Amino acid sequence: MKYFPLIWAALRRKPIRTGVTLLSVTVAFTLFGLMIGLNATMDMMAQRAHADRIWTLARFETTGLPITVAREIAKLPGIRKNSVMTYLQGYVGDPKNRAFVLFFDDEYGNIFPDQVPPRQADLIRHERTAVVMNRMAADSLHKKVGDRFTIISPQTSRADGTKNWPVRIAGIYDDIAQFPGPMISGNYAFYDESVPLAEQGKINEVDSLAADPAQAPALAERIDSLFANSGSPTRSQTEKQIFSQGFGDIDAPALTRKIALIGLLMLVLLTANVIAQSVRERLAEFATLKAFGFSNARLVTLVVAEAAFPCILGALCGISLARWLALQLPTVLPPGTGIPAPTMTSTVFVWALACACGLTLASTVLPILRLSRLDVAAALSRYA
Amino acid sequence: MSAIRQVAIVSLLNFRNLRQRFWQSLVIVAGMTCVSGVLLSLLAVTEGMQEAYRNTGDPRSVIIVSHGSLREDNSSIPRDQARIIMNAQGIAKAADGSPLSDSGFVAGLPVPLKKNGTTSYVRLITFGKAGVALRPTFHLVAGRMLRPGTHELIVGTLAQSKFKGMAVGDKVTLPNGQWPIVGMFATGDLLDGVLVGDTETVLQAMRHNSYNTIVVRLASPDGFAAFRAALTHNPLLTVDVMRLTDWNTRISADTAAFFHVLIYGVSIILAVGALFGCFNTMYAAVESRGREIATLRALGYGSFAVALSVILEASALSVAGALAGAMIAWTLYNGVQGSMGWDFFTLTVSPAMIGMAVLWAIAVSVFGGLMPSLRAARWTVADALRAR
């Protein structure tokens, strides 16, 4: 600690340089935080996904499933509850204002209390045309509780021949991190009664709750084999399996790690250069210290401390900035992307600090080598 | 001495002694290499996808979807409307006098990928009577054409290479049984990544009774406005009418726009980092050459020439970095096969994209070099000469 004034003086010698170095470290760690934070969010979602929930869809999505599939699944031993759900794709006013509505039965709210708050699920239970939505959906459609509006679905006609679905907002709830993106939920009975007779009793998805989570993957296979040779083959997976798959073909975690790494590599060059320069300019100073009897180890400590200041402070600032940006992200990104916001978990934080330390060491290697080989007499004479 | 000549001479001097500042200058180059490498590598995917969409679809064709549809699979055209559309005026006629119009359906079929055996979706599209005539680049490369009305499929060359069990003679599972693949075709565009079946037969298998889209060829290219007006003003129809190329461009632009937010976000953050690097390096360069600059000024070189030469040096280094990054992105990704959802395409690093990276480099160096250059210009000769 007693050498703190020395380090402080070194940092203040070129305040602009120190400031800019600090800023660049901050920027690089902002990127680092956002990228690794995104991975943290995806890991968290995979962890939080319920192992006992089974999602059953039509193997050929365009065919949908007859509602009897749900009844057959309910008969299977080991299934505690199940519910049916169907989707409506449409828009409000202009095709750009997309609206995607999940219509589900009463049991759904009990199976997915973490997706739709139970009190909100109650609101649509007793009112045919009621919908509830999360904040993101309400904001993107500029709606508030009590508003009535019409969803136009180019794809799904009603029995009356129109494609207009009038709904009323019964409730709006806060966004839920586990299920990002705008969400609108409605009453399945309303949907089923509205479509033409030939389309009634069709659903998109059966969601079941297994009594024993350990048996869920086997149950999912059991469901698929049950309907394998029927007219409506299914594709069932546990929620855990679905959330562990990531984004299809794109290996998102590898990509974000790569980008974070490139940002750090760029930074190593930059800070290494700054430190090297600072040491080069002060060779005479270091020679003097050495002449006073400072050991090599002590000089090394001084240089490392000088580098550590912008690296570690910058990492802290960068992660804080990333955290702030992550909070703004949902309002900036176009709605409906379903990209989760990065989370600055303690793991991200620890990784950032570890990388900041690594960065400090990597950027001081060359200057330290130079210092340890420093010829005191030569350095003093050249710069005296 | 003219200002331009001054700038040229001072810049030349800068470049000559660049070797002494080799490592420091490398920071600017490497920084910009990272920025442009990341930017172009990521853009190569969206650009390749957009390029593939731009190249797909006969420019003479017009597509009709239900009003407000953003993609083919959320459009739905009932049979009664389809009949009116397919026989509308202004559609070109085939040799037998029937209109060149075709209704189609799209669906995803779950099949395992060759790569790792995981289940992915292959796109199944359908041809009616005019399906082949409306796609001039379509040609069979193996087997034979499917027979309408039968449970037969033909496969695109790319789909065949991406998915398991897609060779001629293999069978694909549809809801109502196993359909044999009887032929393989190539079109040189996005259709190479799909399976094709007969419209009415597939509709029946998928238990659907309405089409997704209708594609027609106009009798005259100038007839588009009138054709569209006739359909959109018809009270029996609720449809959007678009040139097929415009429709494809719009779909790909929608998808790309979403990724562009992320790609540009990441690249801008990296570029800000590079900008600070550039700033630091140029600042150090100016400081270490204080005496040299003062001497120049004493000799009569203007402060503007000195300032501009600093920015020029930064730009040259930065552009070199951008080109290096572009080179890396090009070597790694240009021409590589990629996919997004069920579209298969070739990643592209186009000259226009490289040009953009160079512009980014110039912007970074101008902003990064501005303060150091002003500093160089503001030094009074006496102070600078006294500096160590």
Interface residues (C-beta under 8 A of the other chain):
Chain A: I16 R17 V20 T21 L23 S24 V27 A28 T30 L31 L34 M35 R59 F60 E61 T62 T63 G64 Q89 G90 Y91 P95 R98 I152 P154 Q155 T156 S157 K163 A198 G231 S232 P233 R235 G248 D249 I259 I262 G263 L265 M266 L267 L269 L270 N273 V274 A276 Q277 V332 L333 P334 T337 I339
Chain B: W23 Q24 L26 V27 A30 G31 C34 G37 V38 V65 S66 H67 G68 S69 L70 D73 N74 S75 S76 P78 A107 G108 L109 P110 S120 L174 P175 N176 M206 R207 H208 N209 T238 A257 F258 V261 L262 V266 I269 L270 V272 G273 A274 F276 G277 F279 N280 T281 Y283 A284 S339 M340 G341
